[in-house]
Structures are given as structure tokens and as C-alpha cells.
């Protein structure tokens, strides 16, 4: 039993080391994009009718470094500020499937074919879904989606509050090395442990006869991915583990599309915000994209004659240059630990400040209620005279 645990830890460390250099680069790139492309800028370009905003929404969503919690709030905010249902749906489809950080990790674990094919499928699924909503979704009503500009979504306010008061470099570092690692860190570590367990407990290609290629295998991976949420980056080591067990590249791609793109919570939110017909089109687009692009990738892989790198071996990690993997893995874990400690410290300070405010307010109320006439200098002078006749010391 102990040997199995040690092997799982060893394999998980190999996966982490293989991902870490690319993931660190992805975090920095995400921080840069979070400054260059603001939610307000997105909303300004997606409010016009036609297929142009659908294309823009799909393109913006592919590299956009939105945290997992902010995909839905930003989409709802876009809708409230005038974006069409079609553009909003395209953004919802393309954004969660991939990002600059997940593209880097995909290249590390699954190779250049996946790194190119995955964002391409996100873009095309956004275009298809947005176009279908434009043609068959609920009819737009003039002014129905536009609300007061003062209205906002709490998640966006939390992510962006005070941004204008800090330097761009500070915002890049804060988002790329604190906010984003905190948002995906736990899910990423769980995914790495799952991949490590797959590599340690099941011999390579052992289940190829059961989860190999074909429609049934792809449908199975779709069924596993659609109900639950797996973030775009954390899904990569799981997909690598599936391929290690003998699954086809197409089946792994189906999981990479279906897992991040939808789940029960997002489906109900889309139903409420965009309408039932749009929500059904969204779900059908995810399923059709996973099946269609999965079959296409299985057909293309033999033609391209390119192999997948898969999970690193002990020999690979012990070869020349392996120090980069180990140092990067340690740095990544340190960044994740710091991001969670910073969040805990911030929450503690907020709770203390709120407690002090509550105490002050309660004391003031007791003072006012223990007198027959208010003695606050801003209300009266204590003798029933108007406060405007009395100066406060």
C-alpha cells in the first residue's frame, strides 16, 4: 500500500514538473491580457447586431484570462450592457474551453497538435453556437438587454475594484501570480493527483480495448465531462491520464471540450439569463462540438503521423535540464501557497474591520436611545434646539 502511495506521489510530481514551466508562463501572459483587455472594452465591441460581434466574442474568448467564477458574471454583464444573445453565447462557449495558461499546459502535456486544435475548436464552437442562437434563438426586444450602467456584477467588482489606482505591473503580477493561481490552484492539484494515480496504478494502454477510439468512447467522455465543472487548465492532466490508459486523442478532446464548457450550474444560469431555447442550443453545441471535433482529431492524428508526449517518465525528468522542471514545480507550489495565504489574510482583515464597524454603530445607537431627546450635535444641542443653531466642538 505504501509503495502505491509513493508511486502516486512520484507520478504526480512528474506531471507537475512537466506542466510547471508552461503554466508559469501562462500565468504571466494571463496577467498581461487582464490589463490589456478589460471587460468594459469587451462590452463596447459586442453590442452591435450581425455576425461580426459573434466572431469578435469567439476570438476574445479563446485567450481571455477570466477566472472560472467570472465567466458567467461577465457574460451576464455583457448582456445587460447591450450585447446580443448570439454574441453572449459565443463568448460563453469559447471562453471557458481554453486560455493562454491552458494552451501552454496543453502544449506541455499533449503536444503541438492538441495545442493548436484545442483553441481552434473553442473558436469554431463559439461561432457555430452564436450563429445558431442568432438564427433560431429567442427574438431580441429593443432595449430589453440594456440596463443602467451603474448596475454591475459582484464578481466583476471584486476582481476589478481599485484597479485604476494601481500600476499596470502591479495588476499584472496580482492577477497572474495571485488571483489566477488561487482560482484554479485546488482544481489543478486535484487533476494532477488524478493523472498521477492513473499513471501509477494502471499500466500504459491497459484499457485501450475499453476506452479506445470511436463514437462510443467519445460519448462516454462527453457524459463524464458535461455534468461537472473542470476548469480548462485542470482538465489537461486528466486528459493526459486518459490517453495514458489507452483512450484516443479524440476521446480526450471530447472531455476537454465538454468538461470546461458546461455544467449543471452554468446551464441553469444561461437558461435564466438568455432563455430556454438559447440554453438548449448552447448545450447541443457543446455536445456536437465534442463529438464532431473528437472524431475529426482521431481521423487526423494518423495522417499527421505525430505522437503525443504523454506523461513524463523518470528517465526524462532525470535527463539534462531536469532542474528546470523541479525548480518550476517548487516555484508553482510556492505561488499557489502564497495566493491562498494572501486570501486568508485579506479575509481576516475584512472580518476585523467589519467587526469594529459593527461595534461602533451599536454603541452609537445605545447612546442615542438612552436619552429622551437626542444629544448628538449633528441633530440638536440636547435642549431641544435645532442643531443648526448649535456649533459642534
ChimeraX attribute file (.defattr): number of C-alpha atoms within 10 A of each C-alpha:
attribute: neighborCount
match mode: 1-to-1
recipient: residues
	/A:1	6
	/A:2	7
	/A:3	8
	/A:4	12
	/A:5	13
	/A:6	12
	/A:7	17
	/A:8	21
	/A:9	17
	/A:10	17
	/A:11	25
	/A:12	26
	/A:13	20
	/A:14	23
	/A:15	28
	/A:16	28
	/A:17	24
	/A:18	26
	/A:19	28
	/A:20	25
	/A:21	21
	/A:22	22
	/A:23	26
	/A:24	22
	/A:25	16
	/A:26	21
	/A:27	25
	/A:28	20
	/A:29	20
	/A:30	26
	/A:31	28
	/A:32	19
	/A:33	19
	/A:34	20
	/A:35	16
	/A:36	11
	/A:37	13
	/A:38	12
	/A:39	16
	/A:40	12
	/A:41	10
	/A:42	18
	/A:43	20
	/A:44	13
	/A:45	16
	/A:46	25
	/A:47	23
	/A:48	14
	/A:49	16
	/A:50	14
	/A:51	15
	/A:52	13
	/A:53	24
	/A:54	30
	/A:55	23
	/A:56	19
	/A:57	30
	/A:58	28
	/A:59	22
	/A:60	18
	/A:61	27
	/A:62	25
	/A:63	22
	/A:64	24
	/A:65	30
	/A:66	23
	/A:67	22
	/A:68	18
	/A:69	12
	/A:70	18
	/A:71	21
	/A:72	23
	/A:73	17
	/A:74	24
	/A:75	25
	/A:76	22
	/A:77	23
	/A:78	27
	/A:79	25
	/A:80	23
	/A:81	22
	/A:82	22
	/A:83	27
	/A:84	26
	/A:85	29
	/A:86	34
	/A:87	34
	/A:88	30
	/A:89	31
	/A:90	34
	/A:91	35
	/A:92	27
	/A:93	33
	/A:94	31
	/A:95	30
	/A:96	29
	/A:97	31
	/A:98	31
	/A:99	26
	/A:100	24
	/A:101	24
	/A:102	27
	/A:103	27
	/A:104	26
	/A:105	27
	/A:106	28
	/A:107	19
	/A:108	26
	/A:109	24
	/A:110	24
	/A:111	17
	/A:112	18
	/A:113	17
	/A:114	22
	/A:115	19
	/A:116	13
	/A:117	15
	/A:118	22
	/A:119	24
	/A:120	17
	/A:121	22
	/A:122	27
	/A:123	26
	/A:124	19
	/A:125	26
	/A:126	35
	/A:127	26
	/A:128	23
	/A:129	28
	/A:130	33
	/A:131	21
	/A:132	18
	/A:133	25
	/A:134	22
	/A:135	10
	/A:136	13
	/A:137	20
	/A:138	15
	/A:139	10
	/A:140	13
	/A:141	7
	/A:142	8
	/A:143	10
	/A:144	10
	/A:145	20
	/A:146	16
	/A:147	14
	/A:148	8
	/A:149	9
	/A:150	5
	/A:151	10
	/A:152	17
	/A:153	15
	/A:154	13
	/A:155	16
	/A:156	16
	/A:157	11
	/A:158	10
	/A:159	14
	/A:160	15
	/A:161	11
	/A:162	9
	/A:163	13
	/A:164	9
	/A:165	8
	/A:166	9
	/A:167	9
	/A:168	16
	/A:169	11
	/A:170	12
	/A:171	20
	/A:172	22
	/A:173	16
	/A:174	16
	/A:175	25
	/A:176	25
	/A:177	21
	/A:178	23
	/A:179	22
	/A:180	22
	/A:181	25
	/A:182	22
	/A:183	18
	/A:184	19
	/A:185	21
	/A:186	14
	/A:187	18
	/A:188	22
	/A:189	17
	/A:190	16
	/A:191	24
	/A:192	27
	/A:193	21
	/A:194	18
	/A:195	26
	/A:196	26
	/A:197	20
	/A:198	22
	/A:199	25
	/A:200	19
	/A:201	13
	/A:202	13
	/A:203	12
	/A:204	16
	/A:205	15
	/A:206	13
	/A:207	16
	/A:208	16
	/A:209	11
	/A:210	12
	/A:211	21
	/A:212	21
	/A:213	21
	/A:214	16
	/A:215	14
	/A:216	14
	/A:217	21
	/A:218	28
	/A:219	18
	/A:220	14
	/A:221	26
	/A:222	25
	/A:223	16
	/A:224	14
	/A:225	22
	/A:226	23
	/A:227	16
	/A:228	17
	/A:229	19
	/A:230	28
	/A:231	24
	/A:232	26
	/A:233	28
	/A:234	22
	/A:235	28
	/A:236	29
	/A:237	30
	/A:238	24
	/A:239	27
	/A:240	26
	/A:241	27
	/A:242	27
	/A:243	26
	/A:244	23
	/A:245	23
	/A:246	19
	/A:247	26
	/A:248	25
	/A:249	27
	/A:250	30
	/A:251	31
	/A:252	28
	/A:253	28
	/A:254	33
	/A:255	30
	/A:256	28
	/A:257	34
	/A:258	29
	/A:259	27
	/A:260	25
	/A:261	29
	/A:262	25
	/A:263	17
	/A:264	11
	/A:265	12
	/A:266	18
	/A:267	19
	/A:268	14
	/A:269	15
	/A:270	23
	/A:271	15
	/A:272	12
	/A:273	18
	/A:274	22
	/A:275	15
	/A:276	16
	/A:277	14
	/A:278	25
	/A:279	22
	/A:280	16
	/A:281	19
	/A:282	27
	/A:283	20
	/A:284	13
	/A:285	20
	/A:286	26
	/A:287	20
	/A:288	15
	/A:289	23
	/A:290	28
	/A:291	26
	/A:292	16
	/A:293	23
	/A:294	29
	/A:295	21
	/A:296	13
	/A:297	21
	/A:298	17
	/A:299	14
	/A:300	15
	/A:301	17
	/A:302	10
	/A:303	9
	/A:304	9
	/A:305	7
	/A:306	12
	/A:307	12
	/A:308	18
	/A:309	13
	/A:310	19
	/A:311	25
	/A:312	19
	/A:313	13
	/A:314	11
	/A:315	9
	/A:316	13
	/A:317	17
	/A:318	11
	/A:319	9
	/A:320	9
	/A:321	10
	/A:322	15
	/A:323	13
	/A:324	15
	/A:325	22
	/A:326	19
	/A:327	13
	/A:328	21
	/A:329	23
	/A:330	15
	/A:331	15
	/A:332	22
	/A:333	16
	/A:334	11
	/A:335	18
	/A:336	22
	/A:337	15
	/A:338	16
	/A:339	21
	/A:340	18
	/A:341	14
	/A:342	15
	/A:343	14
	/A:344	12
	/A:345	12
	/A:346	11
	/A:347	12
	/A:348	12
	/A:349	12
	/A:350	12
	/A:351	12
	/A:352	11
	/A:353	12
	/A:354	12
	/A:355	11
	/A:356	12
	/A:357	11
	/A:358	11
	/A:359	11
	/A:360	11
	/A:361	10
	/A:362	11
	/A:363	10
	/A:364	11
	/A:365	10
	/A:366	10
	/A:367	12
	/A:368	13
	/A:369	11
	/A:370	10
	/A:371	10
	/A:372	9
	/A:373	14
	/A:374	17
	/A:375	18
	/A:376	14
	/A:377	15
	/A:378	13
	/A:379	15
	/A:380	19
	/A:381	19
	/A:382	16
	/A:383	9
	/A:384	12
	/A:385	11
	/A:386	13
	/A:387	16
	/A:388	12
	/A:389	9
	/A:390	14
	/A:391	10
	/A:392	11
	/A:393	4
